[in-house]
Amino acid sequence: MPLFGWGIMRIDGDSMVPTLNDGDYVVYRQLSASQKAALNIGDIIAFRYADPAHMVKRITAIYDGWLNVAGDSPHSMGSQAIGPVQLDDIIGIARLRIAPSGLSKL
């Protein structure tokens, strides 16, 4: 649950390897509607998805209220498989990675 506009999410799977590994945690910042509209290609976002309930992916394209996303791993499901992401489904932008090796900025 987000606290003061920040939340934490556990990475489950290897779709974002090498940036994020299975078992890492991502600290994300919640975004207002205007902040969502100012996202950039290359940003890593957390968003609602049917199964699993949430995903973390990198933005690859932006167009008219929708985003295309992809994982950093070549074996990742991206928008070609899951469809485009609506701005309303974005939970936040990933800012920090918590891994066994320590804390790092994204």
Buried (B, 14 or more C-beta within 10 A) or exposed (E): EEEEEEBBBEBEBBBBBEBBBEEBBBBBBBBEEEEBEEBEEEBBBBBBBEEEEBBBBBBEEBEEEBBBBBBBBEEBBBBEEBEBBEBEBBBBBBEBBBBEEEEEEB
